[in-house]
C-alpha cells in the first residue's frame, strides 16, 4: 500500500513539475481496481492551451506492444496459432533476410534476431527514418516491411535477446494473416471492447478526434531554458501499429492490466506465462540486464523475486508507463504528451512505494 502522506507529497511534487513545464499528462494509482490517486496536469494542446483532464487519450508508444502480445496469445488459446509455430508457415519471407526459423514466441520475447528498422540500443534514431520517407505513407502493417526486411540479422533465431520493435510488426502481420482482419480493427473489436476499454482506439493525426492529446517537445535555448515547442507530426507514422501508437486513457490502461492479472483476457496457463519472465537480455553498453516476458519487462531483486512488472513507451511527443507492484498491490499508469514527461513521475511514485513498503 502507499500512505496518504506519500500521496500528498507526490501531489505537491507533480504540481511543481507541471509549473516548470516538465510534466504534462495524467497519473493514476489504483489498488484492487479502486483509484487511490488520479490527477491531470498541463496542456493537451499547446497551440490552443487546452488543458489535460483525466479522460484525455494519450499516445502509448510501445506500451501498445502489450495489446499485440495479448491478442496473439488469445489466438494461441483459441488454437489458431502456436507459440513455437514458424512465422514462415504464415508469411512469405522469400527475398528477405528474415529467417524461416523464427517462431511466434521469439517475436514476442525479443529473441528472433531480426534487425530493427532503427536499432535504438545501438544509438540509431527512429525519428531519422522519416527524413527520406513520408511518414504519412506508412499506415498499414505491411508498409513497415521495407524498413527492415533486408537488413542483416543481429543473431540466429533464439541465439540471443535484443529489444526489437519490428518483431511486433511481424507478430501483427501474423495476426492479420490468421484472422483476415486488419490489426487495428482486431484490437478494437476483440480486445478493447471486451476489456471495457471504451475510450481506447487508434486515432490518425490528421483527424479531429475529441479529447486526444497532441504531442509536443520543448525546444531549448543555449542556457537550457524552453525557447518554444515542436509538435511530433513528422516524427513517426500518423496512426498506430502493432509496435506502438494506440491511444488510451489512464483509467483504461489500468483496467486492461487489472483484467489481465485477473485472468479475464487469457487462459490460466497463458496468464501465468504472461506474468513470468521468459528471457534475460544483457545490455552490451552498460553491463546491465533486463528480464523480458511476452511484452512485459520485469524488475527482479537479487533473490529472484519480482519487485514490479511494467511496460514503458517513448517517442517524440509521447511517453507512457503501466506498472504493477505485487507486494504493494498497486497498479500505476502514467501518460504524457512529451518524450521525457513520464519519467520524473515514475521515479517519484517508485520512491513513494519504496517508502511505504
N, C-alpha and C positions, 0 to 999 in steps of 0.2 A: 504494500500500500504506500501511498505518498501522503505526507502530512499536510494539514491545512496551512500551516506556517510556510512550508515549502512552496505550496501553490501560490500563496500571497507574494512570496519573494519572486517566484517565477513571473507572475503577472507584472510586477514592477519592472523587472529586468527586460521583459519583452516590450513593455511600453517605451522604455528608454531606447531599445533597438529600433522601434518604429519612429521615434522622434529624430534619431540620427539618420533615418532612411536606409538603415542596414537590413531591415526586415519588412517585407510586405507579404501578407498571406494569412493563413488560418492554422491554429494549433488546437488539436483535440486530444484529450487524455480520457480514456474510459476504463472502467473496471466492471467486469461481469455485465457488459453491454449497457452500463449506466454511465453517462458522461460525468466526469469529475471536473473537467475544465474544458471550455470551448470559447475561444476568443478570435476576433478578426483584427487585422492590422493593415494599414497602408492603403494603397490605391490599386484598384483592379485595372484601371487605365490611367496612365499619366498624361495622356493627351487631353482628357476631359475631366480629370480629377474626380473620377468616380471611385468611391471607397469600396474596399473589400467588405463583404459580410460573410457570415458563417456558411451561407448557402452558395457562395461563389464556386464555380467549377474551375479547376486548375489542370494544366498540362502535367501529367505524372512522369513524363520522360520514361526512363527504364523501369519504373515500377509496373508499367504495362506488361512486362515480361511475366509477372505472376498470373495475369489473366490468360496469357498464351499457354503457359505451362498447365494451369488447371484445365483449360479447355481441351488440351491434348490428352491429359490424363483421364478426363471424362470419356474420351474416345477409347482409351485403353480399358477403362472399366466396362464400356459397352461392347468390348470385343472387336472393335473396328480397327484398332491399332494395337501393336505390341511394343513395349519399350525397347526390346532388342531386335526389332524389325529393321532391316536395312532401308535407309532412305531411298536407295536406288530401286527398290521394289515399288516405289510410289512416284518418283520423279525421274525424268530423263536427264541424266547428268553427262551425257556424251558431249565431248568437245569442251568440257570444263576441267579445272584442276580439283574439283570436289570428288573425294574418294568414294567409290562404290561401296566401301565397307563401313561407312558412317551409319550409326544407329540413331533412333529417336532418343534413346537415353543419353547418348553423347551430346546431342544438340542441346538438351535441357540442362546438362551439368557442365557445360563449357569444356568438354573433353573431346570434341570432334576433330580438333586440329586445323580446321579451315582458317584461312586468313580473313580477318575482318576488313570491311571497307575502309575503316580508319582505326588503326591499332593505337588506341589512346594510351594503353600501358607503355607503348614504345614512344609516346610523345606526338603521335600524329593527330591532327586536328580534324574532327568531324565537320566543323563549320567550313573548313577549307575545301571539302568535297564539292561545294556548291559554287565555287568560283568559276568553274568551267562547265557546269551542267545546271540548267534551270531547275531549281528545286520544285517548281510547280509542275514539272513533267513527271514527278515520281509520286504517284497516288495509289497504284496497285502494288500488291506484294511482289509480283514478278518484276516490277520496274527496278527493284534493287539489285537484281542479279548481275547486271553488267559491272557493278561497282566492286564485286569481289569474286565472281565465279572463275576468273582466270588468274588470280593471284596465287603464288606458291604457298602451299600449306605450311603451317608452323611446325607440325609434327604429324605422325601417323595417327589414325583414329584410336583413341584410348591410351595413347602413349604419354600423354601429358595433360595439363589443365591450363587454360588461359581464357579469361573472360572474353566472350565473343557475342557481339550484337547480332551478327549475321547468322549465327546458329539458330537464333529465334526467328529470323526471317524465313529460314528453311523449314523450321517447325511449323510456321504459319502456312507455308506453301503445302506442306504435307496435310495439314488440317483442311485446306481448301480442296485438295485432291480427293480426300476421303469423303468429305461432306457434300461436295458440289456447291458449296456456298462461299461467298466472299468472307474474308477474315472478319471484317468489322461487323458485318451482318450476323455472323455466327456468334460472336462475343456478345452482341447486343441482345439477341433473342435467346441464346442458350446459357448465358452466364449472368449478365447484368439483370435481366428481367426476373429470372428465377431467384436470384440472390436478393431481390428487393432493392437494387441499386437504381432507383427510379431517376436520379439526376445525372447518371453517368452516360457517357457516349463518346463519339468521335466527331469532332467539330472542325470543319475546314476553316482555315484562317481568313478566307475571302468572304465567308458568310456572316451575316449579322445575327449571331445567336445570343440571346439574353443571358446575362449573368455568367459570362465566360471571361476569365481574366486574360488580359493581354500580357505578353512577356516583354519586359524591359530590363536592361542592364545599365549601370552607371558608366558614364564616360568621365574619366578622371583628368584633372589638370596636373600641372607639373608639381604641385605641392601635395598631391594625393586627394584633394577635395573633389567634390562632384561638380563637373562643369556642365553636365547635361545627361540625357538619357537616350539610349539607342534601342529601337524595337527589334525583335528577333525574326521578322517575317522573311528574311533571306537566309536564315541560318540552318534550316532543315526542312524536310518535306512539309507541305501545308496541312496534312491530315495524318492521323495516327496509323501505325502499322504494328506488326507483331512484336517488334523490339522496342517500341516507345510511342508516346503521343496520345494515349487515351486521356480523357478528362473526367475528373471526379470531384465531388465534394469530400471534405474531411470525414463527414458522417458516413458517406457511402464506402469510403476506403476502410474505415474501422468495421463497418457492417460486414464487408467482404471477409476481412481477417477473422472476425468472430464466427461467422458461419463456416468458414473453412476449418477453424480449430474445433468446432463442434461436430464436425463430420457430416455437415449438411450438403456439401458440394462434391465429395469424393467418397468412395468406399472406405470402410475401416482400414483395409490394408494400405491403400494408396494415401489415405490421410496420415497414417503413421509414417509412411515413407516420405511424404512431403515435408514433415516436420523433423526429419532426421538428416544430419549431414551425410552427403554421399561421397564427396571427394575433398581433398585438400590441395589448394593451389599455393605454391611457394613463389613469392614475388622475386623477380630477378634483380630489381633495382634497390630494394631496401632490406632484403633478407627476411621480411615478414611473411606471414601466411594467412590464408583465409579459407574458411570451410564453406563449400557450396552445396546446396541441395538442388531440388528441381525448381530453381528460380530464386529461392531464399538464400540468404547468407547468414552464417551462424557465428556468434561470439562465444567462444569456448574457453573456460578457465583451465588452469594447469592440471586440475583433477579430471578434466574431460567433461565437466558439466556445462550445459548450455546456459549462459547468463542471459542472452537475448537472441532473438532471430529477427531478421529485418530484410527489407529491400529498399534501396535508395535509387534515385534517378537524378540526372543532371543534364542540362542542355542550356544553350544560350536562352536566357529569359525564362528558365524553368528549373525548379529543384523540388524534390519531394522525398518523403521518407515515411514508411509504415514500419512499426517496430513493436514487438511484444516482449515483455519481461515476465517469464514464467513464475519466478518466485514472488514478485510483487503483484502479479495478476493484472498488469496494466498493458493496455494497447494504446499506442501513440500514433497519430497522423499529423505530419507537418507538410503543408503545401505552400509553395511560394512562387511568385511570378518574376523571380530573378535567379540568376545562375548560382549565386552564393547565399541566397536567402535562408535556406533550410538548415544550414549547418550550425549557426550560433544557437537557435532554439534547440536543436538536437543535443548539443553539448550541455546546455543549461538543464534540460529535462533529465539527461543522464546523470548529471551531478545531483539533481534533486532526488532521483530514485536511489542513488547510492547513499545519500544522506538519510533516507527513510528506511533502509533495509539493513 
